[in-house]
Amino acid sequence: MIVIPMAGLSSRFSKAGYTQPKYMLPLNGKTVFAHSVESFKAYFQDTPFLFIARSTMNTENFIQTEIDKLGIKKANIVILDHPTAGQAETVEYGIHKAGLENNMALTIFNIDTFRRDFHFPQQEWFKHSDGYLEVFKGNGENWSYVEPDSESQEPIALRTAEKKPISDLCCNGLYHFKKSEDFLYALQQERKTPSTSELYIAPLYNYLIQNNKKIHYKLVNKDCITFCGIPAEYEALCKNS
């Protein structure tokens, strides 16, 4: 299942004078929502989608209209009437409210990032992986990071860190878990000993790594990624469209 959590407050956009959630904003003849979700157009026909949003500005009807335009065959919409403690908790609410099976795979992605030509890994390691993160080469303290195992022939993650540059492998916001029960277990552990003030997804992998789960990373070219998470990024895209 492809999961799109979109229950954030879009506070930076509202402070900049925008009155709509950022995913509703127009961009090059479409919405930001459409550009983000089209990252997975190769899977519109046969993969279920789960959208999790807050109840605001007739959000459910907006999402359903966009789903119909895109031609997604299987989709579930979960609407929350309250804010959450972070993206990981948003996904947790979605899993429970949608009644997902414990052994269902989750691929989680940001609503404010566009990933061109996404396909699941074709490499052999994906067949026995318990989860993976997509990464690109970068730097700065506003990313999640993966520390790679330099001695492994596979792209193994030794640990992850939020807003701490432990390597040059920055997460682009795509997180895969082979089983939803692993995600829920890791979130439960993170709540017991929080690593950050907000419940992010990247740190959850550390609990799975500690339990000898095989967590990988997939390095992608930054040219395949477009970020639209802050007003300056959105406005630059509007000017260049």
C-alpha positions in Angstrom: 0.0 0.0 0.0 1.2 3.5 -0.8 0.4 5.9 2.1 0.3 9.6 1.7 0.1 11.4 5.1 -1.1 15.0 4.6 -2.3 16.1 8.1 0.3 18.7 8.7 -0.7 22.3 9.5 1.1 23.9 6.5 2.0 26.6 9.1 4.8 28.1 6.9 2.3 28.6 4.1 -0.4 30.1 6.3 2.2 32.5 7.8 3.1 33.6 4.3 -0.5 34.5 3.5 -1.7 31.3 1.8 -5.3 30.4 2.8 -5.4 26.9 1.4 -3.4 23.8 2.5 -0.3 23.6 0.3 -1.4 20.4 -1.4 -4.5 22.3 -2.8 -2.4 25.0 -4.4 -2.3 25.2 -8.2 1.0 24.4 -10.0 1.4 24.2 -13.8 -2.2 23.4 -14.5 -2.5 20.8 -11.7 -2.5 20.8 -7.9 0.5 20.2 -5.7 -1.4 17.1 -4.6 -1.5 15.7 -8.2 2.2 16.4 -8.9 3.1 14.5 -5.7 0.8 11.5 -6.2 1.8 11.2 -9.8 5.1 10.0 -8.5 3.4 6.6 -8.3 1.5 6.6 -11.6 3.1 3.3 -12.5 1.0 1.8 -9.6 -2.4 3.5 -10.1 -4.0 0.4 -11.5 -3.0 -2.4 -9.1 -1.8 -0.9 -5.8 -4.0 0.4 -3.0 -3.5 4.0 -1.8 -4.2 5.5 1.6 -4.6 9.2 2.1 -4.7 10.6 5.6 -5.7 14.3 6.0 -7.2 16.7 8.5 -10.8 17.9 8.2 -10.4 21.3 6.6 -11.8 23.1 3.6 -13.8 20.1 2.3 -10.6 18.1 2.1 -12.3 14.7 1.6 -14.1 15.9 -1.5 -10.9 17.5 -2.8 -9.0 14.3 -2.4 -11.7 12.2 -4.0 -11.9 14.5 -7.0 -8.1 14.4 -7.5 -8.1 10.6 -7.2 -10.8 10.4 -9.9 -8.8 12.7 -12.2 -5.6 10.7 -11.7 -7.4 7.4 -12.3 -6.3 5.6 -9.1 -8.3 2.4 -8.9 -8.1 1.5 -5.2 -8.0 4.3 -2.7 -9.0 4.8 1.0 -9.3 8.3 2.5 -9.0 8.8 6.3 -10.0 12.1 7.7 -8.8 13.2 11.1 -10.5 15.8 13.3 -7.4 16.7 15.3 -3.7 17.5 14.8 -1.1 14.7 15.3 2.3 14.5 17.0 4.0 14.0 13.7 4.0 12.2 10.4 4.5 8.8 12.0 1.5 9.2 14.3 -0.6 10.4 11.3 0.3 7.1 9.5 -0.6 5.2 12.6 -4.1 6.7 12.8 -4.5 5.9 9.1 -3.5 2.3 9.6 -6.0 1.8 12.4 -8.9 3.7 10.9 -8.5 2.0 7.6 -8.3 -1.4 9.2 -5.1 -2.5 7.4 -3.7 -6.0 7.9 -0.6 -6.4 10.0 1.4 -8.0 7.3 0.7 -5.3 4.6 3.6 -3.5 3.1 3.7 0.3 3.5 5.4 2.8 1.2 5.1 6.2 2.8 5.7 9.5 0.9 5.4 13.2 1.5 2.6 15.2 -0.1 5.0 18.1 -0.8 7.7 16.2 -2.7 7.6 15.0 -6.4 9.5 11.9 -7.3 9.8 11.4 -11.1 9.5 7.8 -12.5 9.3 6.0 -9.2 9.5 2.2 -9.3 10.2 -0.2 -6.5 13.8 -1.5 -6.5 14.6 -4.2 -8.9 17.8 -5.2 -7.2 18.1 -8.6 -5.5 18.3 -7.1 -2.0 14.7 -5.8 -2.1 13.4 -9.4 -2.1 14.7 -10.0 1.5 14.6 -6.4 2.8 12.5 -5.5 5.8 12.4 -1.9 4.7 14.3 0.8 2.9 14.6 4.6 2.6 15.3 6.5 -0.5 18.2 8.9 -0.2 20.1 11.4 -2.3 23.6 13.0 -1.8 23.3 16.2 0.1 24.0 18.1 3.3 22.4 20.4 5.9 20.5 20.0 9.1 17.0 19.9 7.8 17.1 16.3 6.5 16.8 12.8 7.9 20.0 10.9 7.4 21.2 7.3 6.8 24.5 6.0 8.0 25.6 3.3 5.4 27.4 0.1 6.1 30.6 0.6 4.1 31.6 -3.0 4.5 28.4 -4.5 3.1 28.0 -5.4 -0.6 24.3 -4.4 -0.2 23.1 -0.9 0.6 22.6 -1.6 4.3 21.6 1.1 6.7 23.4 1.0 10.1 21.3 3.7 11.6 19.2 6.7 10.9 19.1 10.2 12.4 16.7 13.1 12.3 18.2 16.5 11.5 21.7 15.2 12.3 24.1 14.9 9.4 25.7 11.5 10.1 26.6 11.0 6.4 25.9 12.6 3.1 22.8 10.4 2.5 19.7 12.5 2.9 16.3 11.0 3.0 13.9 12.3 0.3 10.7 11.4 2.2 10.1 7.9 0.8 10.0 5.2 3.5 9.1 1.5 2.9 8.3 -1.1 5.5 7.8 -4.7 4.5 5.2 -5.1 7.2 2.9 -2.6 8.8 3.4 -4.4 12.2 7.1 -3.5 12.1 6.2 0.2 11.6 3.7 0.1 14.5 6.2 -1.7 16.8 8.9 0.8 16.1 6.6 3.7 16.7 5.6 2.2 20.1 9.3 2.0 21.0 10.0 5.6 19.9 7.2 6.8 22.1 8.9 5.1 25.1 12.2 6.8 24.4 11.7 9.7 22.0 14.6 10.7 19.9 13.0 14.0 18.9 10.1 16.3 20.0 8.1 15.2 17.0 7.2 11.7 15.8 9.2 11.4 12.6 9.4 8.2 10.5 13.1 7.9 9.8 14.2 7.3 13.4 11.8 4.3 13.6 14.1 2.2 11.5 16.7 2.2 14.3 14.4 -0.1 16.5 14.1 -2.5 13.6 17.9 -2.5 13.0 18.4 -3.2 16.7 16.2 -6.3 16.3 18.4 -7.5 13.4 15.9 -6.5 10.7 17.5 -5.8 7.3 17.0 -2.2 6.5 18.4 -0.8 3.2 18.7 2.5 1.4 18.3 3.3 -2.3 20.4 6.1 -3.7 18.6 8.2 -6.3 19.7 11.1 -8.4 18.6 14.5 -6.9 17.4 15.4 -10.4 14.6 12.9 -9.9 13.3 14.9 -6.9 11.4 18.2 -6.6 10.8 19.7 -3.2 7.7 21.9 -2.6 7.6 22.0 1.2 8.1 25.7 1.9 6.6 28.8 0.2 10.0 29.7 -1.5 10.2 26.3 -3.2 6.5 26.5 -4.3 6.9 30.1 -5.6 10.1 29.1 -7.5 8.3 26.2 -9.2 5.4 28.6 -10.2 7.9 31.0 -11.8 9.6 28.2 -13.7 6.5 26.5 -14.9 
